[in-house]
Amino acid sequence: MKIGILETGLLNEKVADRFDPYPIMFAALLDKANEGLSYRSYSVINGEMPTSIDDCDGWLITGSRHGVYEKLDWMLSLECFIQTLFEKKKPLVGICFGHQIIAQALGGSVTKSDKGWGIGLHHYKIDAAQSWMANEPSSAPDKVSIYAFHQDQVSQPPAAAAPFISSEFCPYAGLTYGDFIMSVQAHPEFEASYEHALIDMYAGNVVPELVAAKALVGMQGADSTADTSMLANWIAHFFVEHRQN
């Protein structure tokens, strides 16, 4: 099954020589699930769009430093692509910026949160178990921990969306649209080293020092492990369900 990775963000030049670009991060994440997926990336941020929604079997939109409300030309093209995927019920996954632009494209709202920055390891309650979480929905876990790095949030989800994970800080942390679109605000593709690098780079100039310090403390000790493999399985199984159907 071929997954088209729509690259909407580029690594900051200060860390680009130390970490893989986002499409490679996602390929590495999904390969943990051992489902034999293949990948093709499109640099949407640089104006490279797929010619058709059928160029790949499923699609994934990455994170970005941009805000969806900037309405840049490439974002408008991406929103049209999302709307077509929705109409045709083509499988789509959105992460962070991807989560937000899907919501905006389908009638929701995205704003800067009055709660400020959400960074470090965040813990989310699973509100609605999904078939791709486990062999049986009743055996799905009741919470999940994922690295986050965002100030923008979905403030009003579209009518077609249903929340499936949430936290006090981020009520719409995960959304599903029928059984063919799923998105999450946090970053399952991030490893601890990359999250640390982002915090170190932005602490005191973009992110308040106290927020950064609290995030670093939360990434240490008990209950400080991200559920990376769990999320890899969720996303891969989500795609595989559509292949089987």
Backbone torsions as a table, in degrees:
resi	resn	phi	psi	omega
1	MET	NA	127.0	-177.8
2	LYS	-96.3	127.8	178.9
3	ILE	-106.5	124.4	175.5
4	GLY	-87.5	119.0	-179.5
5	ILE	-98.6	115.5	-177.5
6	LEU	-93.3	104.0	-174.6
7	GLU	-80.7	113.6	-178.6
8	THR	-113.2	2.5	179.1
9	GLY	-146.5	148.3	177.9
10	LEU	-115.4	146.8	178.3
11	LEU	-64.7	144.0	172.9
12	ASN	-60.2	139.5	-176.3
13	GLU	-59.9	-21.5	-180.0
14	LYS	-71.4	-19.7	-179.1
15	VAL	-122.9	-3.3	-173.3
16	ALA	-63.6	-24.2	179.8
17	ASP	-85.4	-4.5	-177.1
18	ARG	-110.9	-16.7	-175.0
19	PHE	-135.3	153.9	178.2
20	ASP	-72.1	152.0	174.2
21	PRO	-64.3	163.9	-171.9
22	TYR	-59.2	-40.7	178.0
23	PRO	-58.9	-36.1	178.9
24	ILE	-72.3	-36.7	175.2
25	MET	-57.9	-43.7	-177.9
26	PHE	-69.7	-38.8	176.6
27	ALA	-61.4	-42.3	178.3
28	ALA	-64.2	-39.4	177.9
29	LEU	-61.9	-52.6	-175.2
30	LEU	-68.4	-27.7	177.2
31	ASP	-65.8	-20.1	176.3
32	LYS	-62.5	-24.6	-177.8
33	ALA	-83.2	-9.5	176.1
34	ASN	54.1	45.2	179.8
35	GLU	-103.4	6.0	176.1
36	GLY	69.3	30.2	178.4
37	LEU	-75.1	151.3	171.6
38	SER	-120.0	166.1	-169.1
39	TYR	-138.5	148.6	167.6
40	ARG	-136.7	131.4	-179.0
41	SER	-105.1	147.5	177.8
42	TYR	-127.7	124.3	-179.1
43	SER	-84.0	78.1	-177.2
44	VAL	-59.3	-37.2	-179.4
45	ILE	-61.7	-24.2	177.2
46	ASN	-101.4	16.0	174.9
47	GLY	88.6	8.5	-179.8
48	GLU	-93.1	105.3	178.6
49	MET	-109.5	149.8	173.7
50	PRO	-61.8	152.5	177.6
51	THR	-78.3	-23.5	-177.2
52	SER	-154.8	152.2	175.3
53	ILE	-67.3	-14.9	-179.5
54	ASP	-93.5	5.5	176.5
55	ASP	-63.9	-27.6	177.6
56	CYS	-134.0	164.8	-178.1
57	ASP	-81.2	-26.3	178.8
58	GLY	-153.6	166.3	-172.4
59	TRP	-134.4	150.0	177.8
60	LEU	-139.4	130.5	179.1
61	ILE	-106.6	128.0	-176.0
62	THR	-82.0	-179.3	172.4
63	GLY	-81.0	174.2	-177.4
64	SER	-161.5	154.0	172.7
65	ARG	-76.8	-13.5	-179.1
66	HIS	-78.5	158.6	172.4
67	GLY	-99.7	140.0	-176.3
68	VAL	-64.0	-24.1	-179.5
69	TYR	-76.0	-3.5	176.1
70	GLU	-69.4	-24.4	175.4
71	LYS	53.9	43.0	175.5
72	LEU	-68.6	160.8	-175.3
73	ASP	-55.6	-43.4	-177.7
74	TRP	-67.8	-27.8	176.8
75	MET	-70.3	-39.5	179.1
76	LEU	-64.7	-40.0	175.9
77	SER	-63.3	-40.7	179.8
78	LEU	-66.0	-39.5	178.5
79	GLU	-61.3	-40.9	176.9
80	CYS	-62.3	-40.9	178.1
81	PHE	-61.9	-44.1	178.7
82	ILE	-61.1	-44.0	-179.4
83	GLN	-62.2	-36.7	177.1
84	THR	-69.0	-42.1	176.4
85	LEU	-58.6	-42.0	179.5
86	PHE	-63.1	-46.5	-179.1
87	GLU	-61.4	-38.1	-176.7
88	LYS	-92.5	0.4	178.9
89	LYS	56.8	45.0	178.1
90	LYS	-88.3	137.4	-176.1
91	PRO	-64.2	133.5	-175.7
92	LEU	-144.5	136.9	174.6
93	VAL	-122.6	136.5	177.1
94	GLY	-124.4	137.7	-178.5
95	ILE	-124.0	125.4	178.0
96	CYS	55.0	-105.4	175.4
97	PHE	-54.7	-39.6	177.9
98	GLY	-60.5	-42.9	175.8
99	HIS	-57.6	-44.0	-176.1
100	GLN	-71.9	-43.5	-175.8
101	ILE	-73.2	-28.0	172.7
102	ILE	-62.8	-47.0	-179.8
103	ALA	-60.0	-45.2	-178.8
104	GLN	-66.0	-42.6	-178.3
105	ALA	-62.6	-27.3	-175.4
106	LEU	-103.8	14.5	171.7
107	GLY	108.4	3.2	178.8
108	GLY	-89.9	-177.2	-179.6
109	SER	-125.0	145.0	177.7
110	VAL	-129.7	131.3	-179.1
111	THR	-141.5	166.0	169.9
112	LYS	-71.6	129.6	-175.6
113	SER	-72.9	139.2	174.5
114	ASP	-73.2	-4.2	175.4
115	LYS	-88.0	-4.5	176.5
116	GLY	86.5	-150.0	-175.5
117	TRP	-83.4	138.0	171.7
118	GLY	-112.0	105.6	-178.3
119	ILE	-134.1	166.3	-177.4
120	GLY	86.9	-161.0	-179.0
121	LEU	-88.2	117.8	179.5
122	HIS	-107.6	147.0	-177.3
123	HIS	-112.8	128.4	-174.8
124	TYR	-120.7	142.2	174.7
125	LYS	-83.9	135.9	175.4
126	ILE	-87.1	110.0	-174.8
127	ASP	-87.9	-28.7	-177.5
128	ALA	-143.8	107.9	179.5
129	ALA	-64.8	141.1	-178.8
130	GLN	-114.9	157.3	-177.2
131	SER	-62.5	-29.7	-177.3
132	TRP	-84.8	2.4	178.4
133	MET	-82.8	-32.0	-175.4
134	ALA	-160.9	170.8	178.0
135	ASN	-61.1	-33.3	176.2
136	GLU	-131.4	131.1	179.6
137	PRO	-52.5	-32.1	-178.9
138	SER	-68.2	-18.3	-179.2
139	SER	-96.4	3.7	178.7
140	ALA	-67.4	149.4	178.4
141	PRO	-67.8	168.5	179.9
142	ASP	-101.1	-4.0	176.7
143	LYS	-153.3	163.4	179.5
144	VAL	-147.0	144.3	-178.6
145	SER	-116.2	128.2	-175.6
146	ILE	-141.6	145.1	174.7
147	TYR	-69.7	138.2	-179.8
148	ALA	-125.3	153.4	173.2
149	PHE	-159.8	89.0	-176.2
150	HIS	-160.7	154.8	168.9
151	GLN	-116.5	-33.7	176.1
152	ASP	-75.3	149.9	176.6
153	GLN	-145.0	158.6	166.5
154	VAL	-71.3	115.8	-179.1
155	SER	-95.1	-25.3	175.3
156	GLN	-143.3	109.8	-178.9
157	PRO	-72.1	156.8	175.4
158	PRO	-64.6	160.7	179.4
159	ALA	-60.3	-30.1	-177.3
160	ALA	-79.3	-8.9	-173.4
161	ALA	-92.2	148.6	174.9
162	ALA	-130.5	125.5	178.6
163	PRO	-67.1	140.3	174.7
164	PHE	-125.6	-18.3	168.0
165	ILE	-135.0	152.6	-177.1
166	SER	-157.9	163.7	171.1
167	SER	-145.6	169.1	176.8
168	GLU	-61.8	-38.0	-179.5
169	PHE	-72.3	-36.0	-174.3
170	CYS	-133.9	88.8	-175.4
171	PRO	-62.5	-29.3	-178.7
172	TYR	-113.2	56.4	-175.4
173	ALA	-73.9	-22.1	178.0
174	GLY	-147.5	134.1	-178.2
175	LEU	-130.8	145.4	169.2
176	THR	-119.3	151.6	176.7
177	TYR	-128.1	99.6	-171.5
178	GLY	60.1	-142.7	178.3
179	ASP	-111.0	16.5	-173.6
180	PHE	-122.7	-4.7	173.3
181	ILE	-134.5	134.1	171.4
182	MET	-139.3	146.0	-179.5
183	SER	-149.1	152.3	177.4
184	VAL	-135.6	147.7	-179.5
185	GLN	-76.1	-36.2	-175.9
186	ALA	-82.4	-177.5	-169.3
187	HIS	-116.8	88.7	177.0
188	PRO	-65.5	-20.2	-178.7
189	GLU	-79.5	-13.1	-178.1
190	PHE	-78.1	135.8	166.9
191	GLU	-93.4	164.3	-178.4
192	ALA	-58.2	-37.9	-177.8
193	SER	-63.2	-37.1	-179.8
194	TYR	-74.2	-40.0	176.5
195	GLU	-60.0	-43.7	176.9
196	HIS	-60.0	-43.2	-178.7
197	ALA	-62.7	-40.7	178.3
198	LEU	-64.8	-44.2	179.7
199	ILE	-62.7	-45.1	179.2
200	ASP	-60.6	-39.6	-176.1
201	MET	-71.3	-36.5	-172.1
202	TYR	-103.4	-10.1	-179.0
203	ALA	-62.6	128.5	175.2
204	GLY	87.5	-14.4	177.4
205	ASN	-120.4	-32.4	174.4
206	VAL	-117.3	-46.7	179.1
207	VAL	-101.1	131.3	178.6
208	PRO	-55.9	142.5	-177.6
209	GLU	-54.6	-43.4	-177.3
210	LEU	-65.3	-37.3	178.2
211	VAL	-65.9	-42.4	179.2
212	ALA	-64.2	-43.7	-178.9
213	ALA	-63.0	-41.6	178.8
214	LYS	-64.3	-39.1	179.2
215	ALA	-63.8	-41.6	179.8
216	LEU	-64.2	-39.4	176.8
217	VAL	-62.7	-41.1	-179.1
218	GLY	-68.1	-14.5	178.8
219	MET	-93.1	9.2	-179.5
220	GLN	-120.5	155.9	172.3
221	GLY	76.4	-155.8	-175.9
222	ALA	-64.7	147.7	176.7
223	ASP	59.5	37.8	-175.9
224	SER	-121.1	24.2	-179.5
225	THR	-107.6	127.9	177.6
226	ALA	-74.7	145.8	-179.0
227	ASP	-87.9	57.9	-174.8
228	THR	-61.8	-48.5	-178.5
229	SER	-65.1	-36.3	178.0
230	MET	-61.7	-46.2	-179.5
231	LEU	-67.4	-36.4	175.8
232	ALA	-57.9	-44.7	179.3
233	ASN	-66.1	-42.2	179.0
234	TRP	-56.0	-52.8	-174.7
235	ILE	-67.2	-45.6	179.7
236	ALA	-61.9	-44.0	180.0
237	HIS	-65.6	-35.4	175.8
238	PHE	-56.9	-47.5	178.9
239	PHE	-67.1	-42.6	-176.4
240	VAL	-65.1	-35.4	177.0
241	GLU	-55.6	-40.5	-179.7
242	HIS	-71.3	-35.3	176.4
243	ARG	-63.0	-40.9	-178.3
244	GLN	-71.8	-28.0	-179.2
245	ASN	-84.9	NA	NA
